[in-house]
């Protein structure tokens, strides 16, 4: 099996291929630190698709070049954890110098581009160099969707394969299918929150937050909801904090103009105090979504975690990332800025999820092909062989 380096990990690894945040038991150490637990989902899921017997971290922030020489001898290849790296503000630190010294294949594992709200995507020469180095070192570079593929083609990088995200395939079951239950039977619903947002992502912050608030309240009126947070310090404090920290967190939310005007009313405050969930351990989220009849909301990877476990999800798109994921997998989705009413019944349609089922299977095949053509020892099932087996439908 392979000896693998990871570039830009997100959390500590335990039990070979499981991920949690660093020093997760010491809650107070990171309670003021914002980290997106969705990045840990991707890291965890990537490890679950690969066979390896040794895992290390490639340093790019403050590397010692003599250590890079040692890593070249001790490891077989590098993978870059899938995330939103291709944008105008990306700082690769010392990546170019490190990769030139390392001289190992660098696998782009579902990486993505972020379109600006206005204007053309402008990339630094550093970003262009890193992308070309990665593409030149492997048979193909894996991207999350058509938009990212086009960005790379425009840079002259044509050995691109659209593989989506490893999180979608973490169960490694090519026969996974979404089979909708009757909406009348849906009782327990997970709502993925992304309360903190930048104007660089969302074109209309007021609409983003007011719709977010109204969606949560509407779902809470119909179902037993769990609000799934992503890692903002205030939400973490409300889950893990001392009584004083909880009070401070709620006051901080109330002092934020965007939040107090467009998001946090009395009903939302009550839901935040009673229904909020957060964990620094990826498996806790997987255990949670498996208890839900449906998971929907703003979190790209939180929703994908549900779908990977056969739990129906509807995406709420608000930027190029969320649109690209919905398009890659043909996930039923609602445009937050469309100004039309969201009616859950309009999306609770098996024909819509059959489109997802087909796209998911096709993308599974692309991910399996991508790993094989790059000589990555992996666990993904050959889909041609699986087609001869009875399909298992997951409700």
C-alpha positions as a printed Julia matrix, in Angstrom:
395×3 Matrix{Float64}:
   0.0    0.0     0.0
   0.98   3.59   -0.57
   2.85   6.09    1.55
   0.91   9.31    1.24
   1.51  12.98    2.03
  -1.4   15.36    2.44
  -1.11  19.04    1.55
  -3.29  21.39    3.63
  -4.92  18.85    5.99
  -7.86  19.82    8.17
  -7.73  18.04   11.5
  -5.92  15.18   13.16
  -6.17  11.59   11.97
  -7.06   8.7    14.28
  -8.01   5.03   13.71
  -6.14   5.16   10.39
  -8.7    7.08    8.27
 -10.89   9.09   10.66
 -10.57  12.84   11.25
 -11.4   15.18   14.1
 -10.23  18.68   14.96
  -6.85  19.05   16.64
  -6.94  18.42   20.41
 -10.69  18.03   20.14
 -11.09  17.17   23.83
  -9.65  20.55   24.82
 -12.73  22.52   23.78
 -11.57  25.77   25.32
  -8.34  25.8    23.33
 -10.13  26.33   20.01
 -13.48  27.73   21.09
 -12.57  31.21   19.81
 -11.14  29.85   16.57
 -13.26  29.6    13.44
 -12.65  26.43   11.49
 -14.97  24.97    8.9
 -15.7   21.4     9.95
 -16.76  20.71    6.35
 -13.07  20.75    5.39
 -12.54  17.92    7.87
 -15.4   16.02    6.16
 -13.46  16.16    2.89
 -10.18  15.13    4.5
 -11.84  12.21    6.3
 -13.67  11.11    3.15
 -10.52  11.26    1.02
  -8.71   8.94    3.41
 -11.63   6.5     3.32
 -11.27   6.1    -0.45
  -7.53   5.39   -0.49
  -5.42   2.43    0.57
  -2.31   3.55    2.43
  -0.11   2.35    5.24
   1.68   5.61    5.98
   0.32   9.15    6.1
   2.27  12.36    6.58
   1.84  16.11    6.17
   3.65  18.16    3.55
   4.67  21.48    5.15
   4.22  24.56    2.98
   3.96  27.35    5.56
   7.44  27.13    7.09
   9.28  24.24    5.44
  12.84  23.12    6.0
  14.19  22.04    2.66
  16.34  19.26    4.11
  13.09  17.76    5.44
  11.6   17.93    1.93
  14.47  15.78    0.66
  13.67  13.19    3.32
   9.97  13.21    2.47
  10.78  12.53   -1.19
  12.4    9.26   -0.17
   9.76   8.27    2.4
   6.54   8.91    0.43
   5.03   8.02   -2.94
   2.75  10.94   -3.76
   0.95  13.99   -2.38
  -2.75  14.73   -2.45
  -4.27  18.16   -2.09
  -7.44  17.9    -0.05
 -10.4   19.12   -2.09
 -11.43  22.66   -1.25
 -11.94  26.14   -2.66
  -8.36  26.98   -3.64
  -8.78  28.62   -7.03
  -9.71  32.22   -6.27
  -8.13  35.65   -6.36
  -6.97  35.74   -2.72
  -5.35  32.31   -2.38
  -1.92  32.39   -0.74
   0.04  29.21   -1.44
   2.88  30.27    0.85
   5.98  28.25   -0.14
   4.2   25.63   -2.23
   6.03  26.32   -5.49
   9.47  25.97   -3.91
   8.44  22.9    -1.94
   6.97  21.06   -4.94
   9.99  21.86   -7.08
  12.2   20.34   -4.39
   9.91  17.4    -3.63
   9.44  16.14   -7.21
   6.55  13.81   -6.33
   3.17  13.53   -8.08
   0.61  15.94   -6.6
  -2.97  14.74   -6.87
  -5.68  17.41   -7.1
  -8.49  15.59   -5.27
 -11.73  17.42   -6.14
 -10.41  20.98   -5.99
 -12.63  23.92   -6.92
 -12.71  27.49   -8.22
 -14.7   30.33   -6.67
 -16.26  32.88   -9.01
 -16.41  36.45   -7.69
 -19.83  38.04   -7.28
 -18.81  40.72   -9.77
 -16.24  40.78  -12.53
 -13.87  38.18  -13.91
 -11.94  35.66  -11.86
  -8.37  36.89  -11.59
  -5.72  34.42  -10.46
  -2.22  35.16   -9.24
   0.81  33.87  -11.1
   1.54  31.77   -8.01
  -1.84  30.02   -8.28
  -1.37  29.42  -12.0
   2.08  27.95  -11.39
   0.86  25.6    -8.66
  -2.01  24.36  -10.83
   0.28  23.7   -13.79
   2.76  21.89  -11.57
   0.01  19.64  -10.24
  -1.41  18.92  -13.68
   2.03  18.18  -15.12
   2.83  15.72  -12.33
  -0.2   13.43  -12.79
  -2.29  11.87  -15.53
  -5.26  14.02  -14.57
  -6.32  16.67  -12.08
  -9.62  16.09  -10.28
 -12.06  19.02  -10.03
 -15.49  19.36   -8.49
 -17.46  20.54  -11.52
 -17.77  22.1   -14.96
 -17.02  25.67  -13.87
 -13.68  24.68  -12.32
 -12.87  22.53  -15.34
 -13.41  25.53  -17.63
 -11.2   27.75  -15.45
  -8.37  25.23  -15.82
  -8.94  24.82  -19.56
  -8.67  28.59  -19.92
  -5.25  28.29  -18.26
  -4.21  25.65  -20.78
  -4.69  22.74  -18.36
  -6.68  20.15  -20.28
  -6.0   16.9   -18.4
  -9.01  17.58  -16.18
 -11.55  15.09  -14.85
 -14.76  16.14  -13.06
 -14.93  13.99   -9.92
 -17.12  16.01   -7.57
 -16.12  15.62   -3.92
 -14.82  12.59   -1.97
 -17.5   13.2     0.69
 -20.17  11.99   -1.74
 -18.51   8.58   -1.98
 -17.25   8.06    1.57
 -19.46   4.96    2.04
 -17.86   3.43   -1.09
 -21.16   1.95   -2.25
 -21.65   2.44   -6.0
 -25.22   1.17   -5.7
 -26.32   3.83   -3.23
 -29.59   5.43   -4.34
 -31.91   8.02   -2.79
 -35.43   6.65   -2.43
 -37.79   9.29   -1.07
 -40.13   8.37    1.75
 -43.57   9.92    1.82
 -43.29  13.51    3.0
 -45.95  12.72    5.58
 -43.51  10.25    7.14
 -40.73  12.83    7.49
 -40.36  13.78   11.15
 -36.7   14.44   11.97
 -34.91  17.01    9.83
 -31.37  18.37    9.92
 -30.91  21.99    8.87
 -27.36  22.94    7.9
 -26.49  26.5     8.87
 -24.09  28.98    7.35
 -24.8   32.13    9.29
 -21.48  33.86    8.62
 -21.08  34.91    4.99
 -19.05  37.37    2.94
 -20.25  39.75    0.21
 -17.59  38.07   -1.93
 -19.77  34.93   -1.8
 -23.34  36.19   -1.55
 -24.62  38.97   -3.81
 -27.32  40.16   -1.38
 -26.54  39.68    2.31
 -29.96  40.84    3.49
 -31.76  38.34    1.28
 -29.28  35.61    2.22
 -29.84  36.03    5.95
 -33.55  36.81    6.01
 -34.34  33.81    3.81
 -32.02  31.7     5.96
 -33.93  32.77    9.08
 -37.36  32.2     7.53
 -36.35  28.79    6.2
 -35.19  27.61    9.62
 -38.36  28.87   11.28
 -40.63  27.3     8.66
 -38.92  23.92    8.97
 -39.01  24.12   12.77
 -42.77  24.66   12.58
 -43.22  21.47   10.53
 -40.58  19.06   11.84
 -38.38  18.16   14.77
 -35.26  20.0    13.63
 -31.6   19.92   14.56
 -29.62  22.99   13.54
 -26.21  21.83   12.32
 -23.54  24.52   12.74
 -20.25  24.61   10.82
 -17.71  26.14   13.22
 -18.4   29.84   13.86
 -17.12  30.71   17.38
 -20.49  32.0    18.61
 -22.29  28.81   17.65
 -19.52  26.68   19.16
 -19.78  28.59   22.43
 -23.54  28.08   22.55
 -22.94  24.32   22.29
 -19.71  23.82   24.25
 -19.16  27.0    26.25
 -19.47  27.85   29.89
 -22.55  29.75   31.02
 -20.58  32.98   30.74
 -19.36  32.13   27.24
 -22.89  31.26   26.14
 -24.11  34.65   27.31
 -21.19  36.36   25.58
 -21.89  34.48   22.36
 -25.56  35.4    22.28
 -24.73  39.02   23.03
 -22.14  39.06   20.25
 -24.8   37.86   17.81
 -27.21  40.54   19.02
 -24.52  43.22   18.63
 -23.88  42.32   14.99
 -25.95  44.58   12.73
 -26.48  41.98   10.02
 -27.44  39.3    12.51
 -29.76  41.33   14.7
 -31.54  42.96   11.75
 -31.84  40.04    9.37
 -31.3   36.78   11.21
 -31.71  36.58   14.96
 -35.25  37.19   16.18
 -36.86  35.73   19.31
 -37.78  32.46   17.61
 -34.29  31.98   16.19
 -32.73  32.74   19.56
 -34.87  30.04   21.17
 -33.94  27.54   18.45
 -30.28  28.42   18.85
 -30.47  27.77   22.56
 -32.39  24.49   22.26
 -31.68  22.88   18.87
 -28.1   23.72   17.95
 -25.59  20.96   17.17
 -21.85  21.21   16.63
 -18.99  18.73   16.92
 -15.27  18.7    16.2
 -15.5   15.02   15.2
 -16.55  14.1    11.66
 -18.11  10.79   12.68
 -20.49  12.62   15.03
 -22.03  14.37   12.01
 -22.33  11.1    10.14
 -24.02   9.48   13.14
 -26.4   12.46   13.3
 -27.44  12.5     9.63
 -28.18   8.78    9.75
 -30.94   9.53   12.27
 -32.6   12.1     9.98
 -35.34  11.66    7.41
 -34.0   14.65    5.48
 -31.11  17.12    5.72
 -31.24  20.43    3.88
 -29.83  23.9     4.09
 -26.88  26.1     3.29
 -23.93  23.84    4.11
 -22.36  22.29    1.04
 -20.59  19.42    2.79
 -23.17  18.96    5.53
 -25.79  18.26    2.89
 -23.39  16.02    0.96
 -22.69  13.99    4.1
 -26.41  13.23    4.24
 -26.65  12.28    0.57
 -23.63   9.99    0.89
 -25.59   8.1     3.54
 -28.73   7.81    1.43
 -30.56  10.63    3.22
 -32.46  13.05    0.92
 -31.19  16.62    0.77
 -32.12  19.84   -1.0
 -29.4   22.4    -1.7
 -29.81  26.14   -1.24
 -27.45  27.75   -3.71
 -26.0   31.21   -3.23
 -22.58  31.21   -4.94
 -20.62  29.43   -7.65
 -19.48  26.65   -5.31
 -22.94  25.57   -4.26
 -24.26  25.89   -7.83
 -21.35  23.82   -9.15
 -21.98  21.0    -6.66
 -25.7   20.97   -7.39
 -24.97  20.8   -11.13
 -22.31  18.08  -10.85
 -24.62  15.78   -8.93
 -27.94  17.11  -10.24
 -29.06  17.71   -6.65
 -32.49  19.34   -6.33
 -31.68  22.95   -5.46
 -33.24  26.32   -4.76
 -31.59  29.62   -5.71
 -31.62  31.79   -2.6
 -31.65  34.94   -4.74
 -34.47  33.85   -7.02
 -37.11  35.79   -5.0
 -39.63  33.0    -5.51
 -41.15  31.12   -2.59
 -39.53  27.91   -1.47
 -42.06  25.08   -1.24
 -40.59  21.8    -0.02
 -43.28  19.8    -1.81
 -41.99  21.09   -5.16
 -38.65  19.36   -4.5
 -39.97  16.19   -2.88
 -40.2   14.46   -6.24
 -38.62  11.07   -6.92
 -38.0   11.99  -10.56
 -35.73  14.83   -9.39
 -33.8   12.48   -7.14
 -33.56   9.91   -9.92
 -31.59  12.53  -11.85
 -29.34  12.8    -8.81
 -29.05   9.01   -8.6
 -27.86   8.81  -12.22
 -25.44  11.73  -11.9
 -24.08  10.41   -8.61
 -23.39   7.0   -10.19
 -21.72   8.57  -13.23
 -19.53  10.75  -11.0
 -18.66   7.76   -8.82
 -17.37   6.11  -11.99
 -15.35   9.22  -12.84
 -13.8    9.31   -9.37
 -12.92   5.62   -9.57
 -11.38   6.12  -13.02
  -9.51   9.19  -11.83
  -7.84   7.34   -8.96
  -7.02   4.33  -11.14
  -5.52   6.32  -14.01
  -3.29   8.15  -11.54
  -2.07   4.82  -10.09
  -3.6    5.54   -6.68
  -4.21   2.43   -4.59
  -7.87   2.86   -3.67
 -10.96   1.13   -2.26
 -13.53   2.23   -4.83
 -15.47  -0.56   -6.47
 -15.23  -1.09  -10.22
 -18.66   0.16  -11.31
 -18.76  -2.08  -14.37
 -18.54  -5.09  -12.07
 -21.1   -3.6    -9.69
 -23.64  -3.22  -12.48
 -23.91  -6.99  -12.6
 -24.9   -7.06   -8.92
 -28.38  -6.45   -7.46
 -28.87  -2.8    -6.55
 -29.53  -1.89   -2.94
 -31.82   1.07   -2.49
 -31.25   3.17    0.57
 -34.19   5.05    2.03
